[in-house]
Structure formats: C-alpha cells, structure tokens
Amino acid sequence: LFVGAGQGSVNLIFNASGLTNLFAHLPGSYACVDASDVFIANPDVLVIVEASWDSAINKIDYMHNHSDFCAAKFVQQADYITIPFSASALGPRNGAAALDLAAAAIHVTTGAATMNFQSGVEFFDLSAGPTPAREWAAG
C-alpha cells in the first residue's frame, strides 16, 4: 500500500490540518508499506487519495473485500476521508485542503457537520459514497 511519508505534500497538509501522519517517520513523499503496518498504526481515520487512475471507492472496496482489513476499526466504522490527488500534490490548493481535511476529520470522528469543501476534500458517507458539498448543503 502506498502511504504519505514524511517529506512530501501529504505530510505538510496533515501537519497544517492538525492531523498526525502515522507514517511521517518514513523517508520520501510516499512509501510502500504492508497492510500489517497500517493495522499496527491503528489510525482513527484513513485519508484516501482520489485519483482518476485509482479511485477512492476502489481502494475502499479492496479493504472491505480483503479479510485482513475486517478487524480494523476504520473499516468497521467506514472512517474514511477522500482528498483529490490535485489537492494532495504540492500547490495552491494545499491550504484549503488542510482546512477541509481538519473539518472532515471532525465530522468523521464526532459527527459534527460544519464543513465547507472548498478544496474538494470530502468525508466518505457509507450509504452514499463521496458526496460534493453542494449535495450536503441541499440535503
């Protein structure tokens, strides 16, 4: 599994949002880890990069259909946050992504619904899949 490591934009966004990157100790921007490393890290939420070549829903589907992930709290509770690849790469969207990531993490962990989604970061709603902010505002 590819995870955001300690020397890239993903780690910068995590730090700016107040989240802890459980793989910040690894060198480089991204690192390849075993699924067991994710279980041992025991994240409260899982931030998943949404990319046209590797969608968040495919990654979530993989976890929900891979027996090793069944016992993971973040899978059982569907504690997922998606971030567009374009917002996770170093650039002007990083500040807004950090703000929205913090808001999404608050929602996922507490249920609070104060979010603005200006960067494209979303929380994963198990019943509906990733949903743009305009649909949440209307609903």
C-alpha positions as a Markdown table, in Angstrom:
| # | Residue | x | y | z |
|---|---|---|---|---|
| 1 | Leu | 0.0 | 0.0 | 0.0 |
| 2 | Phe | 1.3 | 3.5 | -0.8 |
| 3 | Val | 1.1 | 5.9 | 2.1 |
| 4 | Gly | 2.1 | 9.6 | 2.5 |
| 5 | Ala | 5.5 | 9.6 | 4.1 |
| 6 | Gly | 7.3 | 12.4 | 6.0 |
| 7 | Gln | 8.9 | 14.5 | 3.3 |
| 8 | Gly | 6.0 | 15.3 | 0.9 |
| 9 | Ser | 3.0 | 17.5 | 0.5 |
| 10 | Val | 0.7 | 14.9 | 2.1 |
| 11 | Asn | 2.7 | 15.2 | 5.3 |
| 12 | Leu | 2.6 | 19.1 | 5.0 |
| 13 | Ile | -1.2 | 19.0 | 4.6 |
| 14 | Phe | -1.6 | 16.7 | 7.6 |
| 15 | Asn | 0.6 | 18.9 | 9.8 |
| 16 | Ala | -1.3 | 22.1 | 8.7 |
| 17 | Ser | -4.6 | 20.4 | 9.4 |
| 18 | Gly | -3.6 | 19.3 | 12.9 |
| 19 | Leu | -3.7 | 15.6 | 12.0 |
| 20 | Thr | -0.9 | 13.2 | 12.7 |
| 21 | Asn | 0.6 | 11.3 | 9.8 |
| 22 | Leu | 1.3 | 7.9 | 11.3 |
| 23 | Phe | 3.9 | 7.3 | 8.5 |
| 24 | Ala | 5.8 | 10.6 | 8.9 |
| 25 | His | 8.9 | 8.7 | 10.1 |
| 26 | Leu | 9.3 | 7.1 | 6.6 |
| 27 | Pro | 11.6 | 8.9 | 4.1 |
| 28 | Gly | 10.3 | 10.4 | 0.9 |
| 29 | Ser | 7.0 | 11.7 | -0.2 |
| 30 | Tyr | 5.3 | 8.4 | -0.4 |
| 31 | Ala | 6.3 | 5.0 | 0.9 |
| 32 | Cys | 5.2 | 1.4 | 0.2 |
| 33 | Val | 4.1 | -0.4 | 3.3 |
| 34 | Asp | 2.4 | -3.8 | 4.1 |
| 35 | Ala | -1.2 | -3.9 | 5.2 |
| 36 | Ser | 0.0 | -5.1 | 8.6 |
| 37 | Asp | 1.8 | -1.7 | 9.0 |
| 38 | Val | -1.5 | 0.1 | 8.6 |
| 39 | Phe | -3.2 | -2.2 | 11.2 |
| 40 | Ile | -0.3 | -1.7 | 13.6 |
| 41 | Ala | -0.5 | 2.1 | 13.1 |
| 42 | Asn | -4.2 | 1.9 | 14.0 |
| 43 | Pro | -5.4 | 5.2 | 12.5 |
| 44 | Asp | -8.6 | 6.9 | 13.8 |
| 45 | Val | -9.4 | 7.8 | 10.2 |
| 46 | Leu | -8.0 | 6.8 | 6.8 |
| 47 | Val | -7.3 | 9.6 | 4.3 |
| 48 | Ile | -7.6 | 8.2 | 0.8 |
| 49 | Val | -6.3 | 9.9 | -2.3 |
| 50 | Glu | -8.9 | 10.1 | -5.1 |
| 51 | Ala | -7.2 | 9.8 | -8.4 |
| 52 | Ser | -8.6 | 9.2 | -11.9 |
| 53 | Trp | -6.3 | 6.1 | -12.3 |
| 54 | Asp | -7.0 | 4.7 | -8.8 |
| 55 | Ser | -10.3 | 5.8 | -7.3 |
| 56 | Ala | -11.0 | 6.1 | -3.6 |
| 57 | Ile | -14.1 | 3.8 | -4.0 |
| 58 | Asn | -11.8 | 1.1 | -5.5 |
| 59 | Lys | -9.4 | 1.4 | -2.5 |
| 60 | Ile | -12.4 | 1.2 | -0.1 |
| 61 | Asp | -13.8 | -1.8 | -2.0 |
| 62 | Tyr | -10.5 | -3.5 | -1.7 |
| 63 | Met | -10.4 | -3.1 | 2.1 |
| 64 | His | -14.0 | -4.2 | 2.5 |
| 65 | Asn | -13.2 | -7.4 | 0.5 |
| 66 | His | -9.8 | -8.2 | 2.0 |
| 67 | Ser | -10.1 | -10.4 | 5.1 |
| 68 | Asp | -7.0 | -8.8 | 6.7 |
| 69 | Phe | -8.9 | -5.5 | 7.0 |
| 70 | Cys | -12.1 | -6.8 | 8.6 |
| 71 | Ala | -11.0 | -6.2 | 12.2 |
| 72 | Ala | -9.7 | -2.7 | 11.5 |
| 73 | Lys | -11.7 | 0.0 | 13.3 |
| 74 | Phe | -11.5 | 2.4 | 10.4 |
| 75 | Val | -13.0 | -0.2 | 8.1 |
| 76 | Gln | -15.8 | -1.3 | 10.5 |
| 77 | Gln | -16.8 | 2.3 | 11.1 |
| 78 | Ala | -16.1 | 3.4 | 7.5 |
| 79 | Asp | -13.9 | 6.3 | 8.9 |
| 80 | Tyr | -12.6 | 7.5 | 5.5 |
| 81 | Ile | -11.8 | 10.9 | 4.2 |
| 82 | Thr | -11.1 | 11.4 | 0.5 |
| 83 | Ile | -8.7 | 14.0 | -0.9 |
| 84 | Pro | -8.3 | 14.7 | -4.6 |
| 85 | Phe | -4.9 | 13.9 | -6.0 |
| 86 | Ser | -4.7 | 17.5 | -7.3 |
| 87 | Ala | -5.2 | 18.9 | -3.7 |
| 88 | Ser | -2.7 | 16.4 | -2.3 |
| 89 | Ala | 0.1 | 17.4 | -4.7 |
| 90 | Leu | 2.2 | 20.4 | -3.7 |
| 91 | Gly | 0.4 | 23.6 | -4.9 |
| 92 | Pro | -2.0 | 26.4 | -4.1 |
| 93 | Arg | -4.8 | 24.1 | -3.0 |
| 94 | Asn | -2.9 | 22.7 | 0.0 |
| 95 | Gly | -4.1 | 25.4 | 2.4 |
| 96 | Ala | -7.7 | 24.9 | 1.6 |
| 97 | Ala | -7.2 | 21.1 | 1.6 |
| 98 | Ala | -5.7 | 21.3 | 5.1 |
| 99 | Leu | -8.7 | 23.3 | 6.4 |
| 100 | Asp | -11.2 | 21.0 | 4.8 |
| 101 | Leu | -9.2 | 17.9 | 6.0 |
| 102 | Ala | -9.5 | 19.1 | 9.6 |
| 103 | Ala | -13.2 | 19.8 | 9.2 |
| 104 | Ala | -13.8 | 16.3 | 7.6 |
| 105 | Ala | -11.8 | 14.6 | 10.4 |
| 106 | Ile | -14.0 | 16.4 | 12.9 |
| 107 | His | -17.1 | 15.2 | 11.1 |
| 108 | Val | -15.9 | 11.6 | 10.8 |
| 109 | Thr | -14.9 | 11.3 | 14.4 |
| 110 | Thr | -17.6 | 13.3 | 16.1 |
| 111 | Gly | -20.5 | 13.6 | 13.6 |
| 112 | Ala | -20.3 | 17.4 | 13.5 |
| 113 | Ala | -21.5 | 18.8 | 10.2 |
| 114 | Thr | -19.6 | 22.0 | 9.9 |
| 115 | Met | -17.8 | 21.7 | 6.6 |
| 116 | Asn | -17.1 | 23.9 | 3.6 |
| 117 | Phe | -15.4 | 21.6 | 1.0 |
| 118 | Gln | -13.7 | 24.4 | -0.9 |
| 119 | Ser | -10.8 | 22.2 | -1.9 |
| 120 | Gly | -12.6 | 19.1 | -2.9 |
| 121 | Val | -11.8 | 17.1 | 0.3 |
| 122 | Glu | -14.8 | 15.1 | 1.4 |
| 123 | Phe | -15.8 | 12.6 | 4.1 |
| 124 | Phe | -17.0 | 9.2 | 3.0 |
| 125 | Asp | -20.6 | 8.5 | 3.6 |
| 126 | Leu | -21.1 | 4.7 | 3.6 |
| 127 | Ser | -24.7 | 5.0 | 2.4 |
| 128 | Ala | -24.0 | 7.5 | -0.4 |
| 129 | Gly | -20.3 | 7.4 | -1.3 |
| 130 | Pro | -18.2 | 10.5 | -1.6 |
| 131 | Thr | -20.6 | 13.5 | -2.0 |
| 132 | Pro | -19.8 | 17.1 | -3.2 |
| 133 | Ala | -20.6 | 19.9 | -0.7 |
| 134 | Arg | -23.5 | 21.2 | -2.8 |
| 135 | Glu | -25.4 | 17.9 | -2.3 |
| 136 | Trp | -24.7 | 18.1 | 1.5 |
| 137 | Ala | -25.9 | 21.7 | 1.6 |
| 138 | Ala | -29.1 | 20.8 | -0.3 |
| 139 | Gly | -29.8 | 17.7 | 1.9 |
